[in-house]
Amino acid sequence: MILVWLIGIFMGGGTAALILGQWNKSIPRWVALATALAGFLLVAIFWTNQYQMINTHPSSVWLVDFKRDWISSFGISFHLSIDGLSLLLLVLTCFLGILAVLCSWKEITERTGFYYFNLLWILAGVSGVFMAMDLFLFYFFWEVMLIPMYFLIGIWGSENRVYAAYKFFIFTQASGLLMFLAILGLYFIHGQNTGMYTFNYFELMETVIPSETGLWLMLGFMVAFAVKLPVFPFHTWLPDAHSEAPTAGSLILAGLLLKTGAYGMLRFVIPLFPAAAEQMALPAMILGVAGIVYGAVLAYSQTDLKRLVAFTSVSHMGFVLMGIFSFNELAFQGVVMQLVTHAISTGALFIMAGMIKERLHTRDMNQMGGLWSRMPKMGAVGLLFAMASLGLPGLGNFIAEFLILLGAFKASVWITTVAALGLVFSAAYSLRIVQKIFWGPQDGYGHIRDFSLREILVMTTLTLSIIGLGLYPQPVIDTAAPAINKLVLLLETDKTQVGKVTKPDTQQYLVKKYQESYVRK
């Protein structure tokens, strides 16, 4: 029931914040903070208890499974399961949820009950996406996280918030409908083949699909996940949404919603359509490299700080796409690390952008400059996360991008060579952030306060996290290893036999892979 409790905590906390906000504007933020802390403690304790089991029993891919009939006449069940990959993303969701509440503490003063209701329901939807093993339920949670984000941008955003909210909604809703059509197609094909109509993920994995039909169904899923990641050229909604969203909205967008796209590719595109995914590998890697270079160049050309950071996300997610379709263990490890470290480093930059806007009432970097002498603490933290963004060794992003490049090198030398140029471009835009904001000419600002105690708490937590992951990433890699090895097994198995591998064979393979990995260590 721990999986149900987690979703229930977020939905219940959001509803309580909405109701209590009618009487007092301050109560909802405390309710939201308590809810996010409760969710984080729940998954953190669970991770601590399961970590030893993951290391000692590498064949146990799925850690928890909860299933109840929902709409049995249509084969729909309330089915939640998590493996190491899901668990990491759930920990990340609850962790960023706490920071999102803290960075909204002073920023949001109107309609606080409805604001924290939307914020917590986004976390509930994201958590459901990472746990749902029924494809109808997955689509339900996919929509649950979409609608509250639309309100978050449209009501509490900046000047062009309505345009950005509509654009975000149209892109994600339209692509989500294509995914739903693909889900229905898979549902009916499985039903016609077996006589049993179901949305169960594990049963649909065994569906025998003609190659051409499988390619079209895979593209239906792929478009939805590519828009959410986002993949070039489906990225155009992202800079507008990031630049107009409130600080917590940008944090959740960059840290969590983008990760649902990568998670969908790892969880659904490759396992359900391995042969079609292999056909898509080269075009996907090329698009990933295009996103790396394009995002970095566009980031360097921006004067709006939040738009600059938004385009860095396009570049970093290009590494994720390239790593996913490299189809090897090293690249998958790098992808998992990138999902976690990008959420922390880019989330920190968005939080810092919100703090600067609160003080200077502008996001235009041409109107900044010389802020280090006025805000030395913010300058030091800004330099650290700019270095993390460019992949400085010793910080988490370096581990992620290095592993992705190593894995991609096995798949394509030339694509990896071009992708490595993205690291040069990332150095250019990262150093430009530091130069334009904290150095450069002094502008005529009077006294500007440095970090408050609450802001110190937020940025210290993020700083320790990105340094810790850079120095000791093994817990993240070990936790995700069984899920990664299972994915590698699916890809190594003959594509016509995928889904027919027996459970004992799978266990023997995973045990062997883990023994080999420990010998290497």
MONORBEL-V404848 format. One record per residue. N is the residue number from 1. RES is the residue in three letters. D_CENTER is the distance of its C-alpha to the mean C-alpha in Angstrom with 1 decimal. Layout:
[[N	RES	D_CENTER] [N	RES	D_CENTER]]
This chain:
[[1	MET	24.4] [2	ILE	21.8] [3	LEU	19.0] [4	VAL	21.1] [5	TRP	21.8] [6	LEU	18.2] [7	ILE	17.7] [8	GLY	21.3] [9	ILE	20.8] [10	PHE	18.2] [11	MET	20.3] [12	GLY	23.5] [13	GLY	22.6] [14	GLY	21.5] [15	THR	24.8] [16	ALA	26.8] [17	ALA	25.4] [18	LEU	26.5] [19	ILE	29.9] [20	LEU	30.7] [21	GLY	29.7] [22	GLN	32.8] [23	TRP	35.0] [24	ASN	33.3] [25	LYS	30.6] [26	SER	29.8] [27	ILE	29.3] [28	PRO	25.9] [29	ARG	24.2] [30	TRP	25.7] [31	VAL	24.8] [32	ALA	21.1] [33	LEU	21.2] [34	ALA	23.1] [35	THR	20.7] [36	ALA	17.6] [37	LEU	19.7] [38	ALA	21.0] [39	GLY	17.7] [40	PHE	16.6] [41	LEU	20.1] [42	LEU	20.0] [43	VAL	17.0] [44	ALA	18.1] [45	ILE	21.6] [46	PHE	20.6] [47	TRP	18.6] [48	THR	21.7] [49	ASN	24.0] [50	GLN	22.3] [51	TYR	21.7] [52	GLN	25.3] [53	MET	25.5] [54	ILE	22.6] [55	ASN	24.7] [56	THR	28.0] [57	HIS	27.2] [58	PRO	24.8] [59	SER	25.8] [60	SER	24.3] [61	VAL	21.0] [62	TRP	20.5] [63	LEU	20.9] [64	VAL	21.5] [65	ASP	22.5] [66	PHE	23.6] [67	LYS	25.3] [68	ARG	27.7] [69	ASP	29.3] [70	TRP	28.2] [71	ILE	29.9] [72	SER	31.8] [73	SER	33.9] [74	PHE	31.0] [75	GLY	29.4] [76	ILE	26.5] [77	SER	25.6] [78	PHE	23.4] [79	HIS	21.7] [80	LEU	19.0] [81	SER	18.3] [82	ILE	16.0] [83	ASP	16.2] [84	GLY	15.0] [85	LEU	11.6] [86	SER	11.2] [87	LEU	12.8] [88	LEU	10.7] [89	LEU	7.5] [90	LEU	10.2] [91	VAL	11.6] [92	LEU	8.7] [93	THR	8.6] [94	CYS	12.4] [95	PHE	12.5] [96	LEU	10.8] [97	GLY	12.8] [98	ILE	15.9] [99	LEU	15.3] [100	ALA	14.7] [101	VAL	18.0] [102	LEU	19.8] [103	CYS	19.0] [104	SER	20.3] [105	TRP	23.4] [106	LYS	25.8] [107	GLU	24.0] [108	ILE	24.2] [109	THR	27.8] [110	GLU	28.5] [111	ARG	27.6] [112	THR	25.7] [113	GLY	25.9] [114	PHE	24.3] [115	TYR	21.6] [116	TYR	20.5] [117	PHE	21.0] [118	ASN	18.4] [119	LEU	15.9] [120	LEU	16.5] [121	TRP	16.4] [122	ILE	12.9] [123	LEU	12.0] [124	ALA	14.3] [125	GLY	12.9] [126	VAL	9.3] [127	SER	11.2] [128	GLY	13.5] [129	VAL	11.1] [130	PHE	10.1] [131	MET	13.9] [132	ALA	15.9] [133	MET	18.3] [134	ASP	20.3] [135	LEU	19.3] [136	PHE	21.0] [137	LEU	19.2] [138	PHE	15.8] [139	TYR	16.8] [140	PHE	18.2] [141	PHE	15.0] [142	TRP	13.2] [143	GLU	16.0] [144	VAL	16.0] [145	MET	12.7] [146	LEU	14.1] [147	ILE	17.5] [148	PRO	17.0] [149	MET	14.7] [150	TYR	17.6] [151	PHE	20.0] [152	LEU	18.1] [153	ILE	18.3] [154	GLY	21.7] [155	ILE	23.5] [156	TRP	22.3] [157	GLY	21.3] [158	SER	23.6] [159	GLU	26.5] [160	ASN	25.0] [161	ARG	22.6] [162	VAL	24.1] [163	TYR	23.8] [164	ALA	20.1] [165	ALA	19.5] [166	TYR	21.6] [167	LYS	19.9] [168	PHE	16.4] [169	PHE	17.9] [170	ILE	20.0] [171	PHE	17.5] [172	THR	15.0] [173	GLN	18.0] [174	ALA	20.0] [175	SER	17.5] [176	GLY	16.8] [177	LEU	20.6] [178	LEU	20.8] [179	MET	18.5] [180	PHE	20.7] [181	LEU	23.8] [182	ALA	22.5] [183	ILE	22.0] [184	LEU	25.5] [185	GLY	26.9] [186	LEU	25.6] [187	TYR	27.1] [188	PHE	30.5] [189	ILE	30.7] [190	HIS	30.2] [191	GLY	32.7] [192	GLN	35.2] [193	ASN	35.0] [194	THR	35.2] [195	GLY	36.7] [196	MET	33.8] [197	TYR	31.3] [198	THR	28.1] [199	PHE	24.3] [200	ASN	23.8] [201	TYR	21.1] [202	PHE	23.4] [203	GLU	26.4] [204	LEU	24.9] [205	MET	23.9] [206	GLU	27.7] [207	THR	28.4] [208	VAL	30.7] [209	ILE	29.7] [210	PRO	31.8] [211	SER	30.1] [212	GLU	30.3] [213	THR	29.1] [214	GLY	26.2] [215	LEU	25.2] [216	TRP	25.3] [217	LEU	23.3] [218	MET	20.6] [219	LEU	20.5] [220	GLY	20.1] [221	PHE	16.8] [222	MET	15.8] [223	VAL	16.5] [224	ALA	14.2] [225	PHE	11.2] [226	ALA	12.5] [227	VAL	12.8] [228	LYS	9.4] [229	LEU	7.9] [230	PRO	10.6] [231	VAL	13.3] [232	PHE	16.6] [233	PRO	18.7] [234	PHE	16.6] [235	HIS	14.9] [236	THR	17.8] [237	TRP	16.3] [238	LEU	13.7] [239	PRO	16.3] [240	ASP	18.3] [241	ALA	15.7] [242	HIS	14.6] [243	SER	18.2] [244	GLU	19.6] [245	ALA	17.1] [246	PRO	18.2] [247	THR	16.6] [248	ALA	14.6] [249	GLY	13.5] [250	SER	12.2] [251	LEU	10.5] [252	ILE	8.7] [253	LEU	8.1] [254	ALA	6.8] [255	GLY	5.2] [256	LEU	3.8] [257	LEU	5.3] [258	LEU	4.4] [259	LYS	1.9] [260	THR	5.2] [261	GLY	7.2] [262	ALA	6.9] [263	TYR	7.5] [264	GLY	10.2] [265	MET	11.8] [266	LEU	12.1] [267	ARG	13.3] [268	PHE	15.4] [269	VAL	16.3] [270	ILE	17.6] [271	PRO	19.2] [272	LEU	20.8] [273	PHE	21.9] [274	PRO	22.4] [275	ALA	25.4] [276	ALA	23.9] [277	ALA	20.8] [278	GLU	23.2] [279	GLN	25.0] [280	MET	21.9] [281	ALA	21.0] [282	LEU	23.1] [283	PRO	22.2] [284	ALA	18.5] [285	MET	19.0] [286	ILE	21.2] [287	LEU	18.7] [288	GLY	16.2] [289	VAL	19.0] [290	ALA	20.0] [291	GLY	16.7] [292	ILE	16.9] [293	VAL	20.4] [294	TYR	20.3] [295	GLY	17.4] [296	ALA	19.2] [297	VAL	22.6] [298	LEU	21.5] [299	ALA	19.9] [300	TYR	23.2] [301	SER	25.2] [302	GLN	23.7] [303	THR	25.7] [304	ASP	23.3] [305	LEU	21.1] [306	LYS	18.1] [307	ARG	18.4] [308	LEU	18.7] [309	VAL	15.5] [310	ALA	13.8] [311	PHE	15.5] [312	THR	14.3] [313	SER	10.7] [314	VAL	12.4] [315	SER	14.1] [316	HIS	11.5] [317	MET	9.5] [318	GLY	13.1] [319	PHE	13.2] [320	VAL	10.4] [321	LEU	12.4] [322	MET	15.6] [323	GLY	14.7] [324	ILE	13.8] [325	PHE	17.1] [326	SER	19.1] [327	PHE	19.5] [328	ASN	20.4] [329	GLU	19.6] [330	LEU	19.2] [331	ALA	16.7] [332	PHE	14.6] [333	GLN	14.9] [334	GLY	13.8] [335	VAL	10.7] [336	VAL	9.7] [337	MET	10.9] [338	GLN	9.2] [339	LEU	5.6] [340	VAL	7.5] [341	THR	9.9] [342	HIS	8.3] [343	ALA	6.7] [344	ILE	10.4] [345	SER	12.4] [346	THR	11.2] [347	GLY	11.0] [348	ALA	14.4] [349	LEU	15.7] [350	PHE	14.9] [351	ILE	16.6] [352	MET	19.4] [353	ALA	19.8] [354	GLY	20.3] [355	MET	22.8] [356	ILE	24.7] [357	LYS	24.9] [358	GLU	26.3] [359	ARG	28.9] [360	LEU	29.9] [361	HIS	29.0] [362	THR	27.7] [363	ARG	24.7] [364	ASP	27.1] [365	MET	27.2] [366	ASN	30.8] [367	GLN	31.8] [368	MET	30.4] [369	GLY	31.8] [370	GLY	33.5] [371	LEU	31.2] [372	TRP	31.2] [373	SER	34.8] [374	ARG	34.0] [375	MET	30.6] [376	PRO	30.7] [377	LYS	28.1] [378	MET	25.6] [379	GLY	26.8] [380	ALA	26.2] [381	VAL	22.7] [382	GLY	21.9] [383	LEU	23.5] [384	LEU	21.5] [385	PHE	18.1] [386	ALA	19.6] [387	MET	20.6] [388	ALA	17.3] [389	SER	15.9] [390	LEU	18.8] [391	GLY	18.3] [392	LEU	21.3] [393	PRO	22.4] [394	GLY	22.1] [395	LEU	18.6] [396	GLY	15.3] [397	ASN	14.3] [398	PHE	17.6] [399	ILE	17.2] [400	ALA	14.0] [401	GLU	15.6] [402	PHE	19.0] [403	LEU	18.0] [404	ILE	16.4] [405	LEU	19.6] [406	LEU	21.8] [407	GLY	20.4] [408	ALA	20.6] [409	PHE	24.1] [410	LYS	25.3] [411	ALA	24.2] [412	SER	25.5] [413	VAL	27.2] [414	TRP	27.5] [415	ILE	23.9] [416	THR	22.9] [417	THR	25.6] [418	VAL	24.5] [419	ALA	20.9] [420	ALA	22.4] [421	LEU	23.9] [422	GLY	20.5] [423	LEU	20.8] [424	VAL	24.1] [425	PHE	22.8] [426	SER	20.0] [427	ALA	22.9] [428	ALA	24.7] [429	TYR	22.3] [430	SER	21.3] [431	LEU	25.0] [432	ARG	25.7] [433	ILE	23.5] [434	VAL	25.6] [435	GLN	28.8] [436	LYS	28.6] [437	ILE	27.4] [438	PHE	29.1] [439	TRP	32.0] [440	GLY	33.9] [441	PRO	36.7] [442	GLN	37.2] [443	ASP	36.9] [444	GLY	39.1] [445	TYR	36.8] [446	GLY	38.6] [447	HIS	37.4] [448	ILE	33.6] [449	ARG	32.4] [450	ASP	30.0] [451	PHE	27.3] [452	SER	28.3] [453	LEU	28.1] [454	ARG	25.0] [455	GLU	23.3] [456	ILE	24.5] [457	LEU	22.9] [458	VAL	19.4] [459	MET	19.7] [460	THR	21.4] [461	THR	18.7] [462	LEU	16.1] [463	THR	18.8] [464	LEU	19.7] [465	SER	16.2] [466	ILE	15.7] [467	ILE	19.4] [468	GLY	19.2] [469	LEU	16.5] [470	GLY	18.5] [471	LEU	21.7] [472	TYR	20.8] [473	PRO	17.7] [474	GLN	19.6] [475	PRO	18.4] [476	VAL	14.8] [477	ILE	16.4] [478	ASP	19.0] [479	THR	16.8] [480	ALA	14.8] [481	ALA	18.2] [482	PRO	19.7] [483	ALA	16.9] [484	ILE	16.9] [485	ASN	20.7] [486	LYS	20.9] [487	LEU	18.9] [488	VAL	21.2] [489	LEU	24.1] [490	LEU	23.3] [491	LEU	23.3] [492	GLU	26.5] [493	THR	28.3] [494	ASP	30.5] [495	LYS	28.5] [496	THR	31.4] [497	GLN	31.1] [498	VAL	27.4] [499	GLY	27.2] [500	LYS	30.8] [501	VAL	30.1] [502	THR	31.8] [503	LYS	30.1] [504	PRO	32.6] [505	ASP	31.8] [506	THR	28.1] [507	GLN	28.9] [508	GLN	31.3] [509	TYR	29.0] [510	LEU	26.2] [511	VAL	28.9] [512	LYS	30.3] [513	LYS	27.0] [514	TYR	26.5] [515	GLN	30.1] [516	GLU	29.8] [517	SER	26.8] [518	TYR	28.7] [519	VAL	31.8] [520	ARG	29.9] [521	LYS	28.8]]
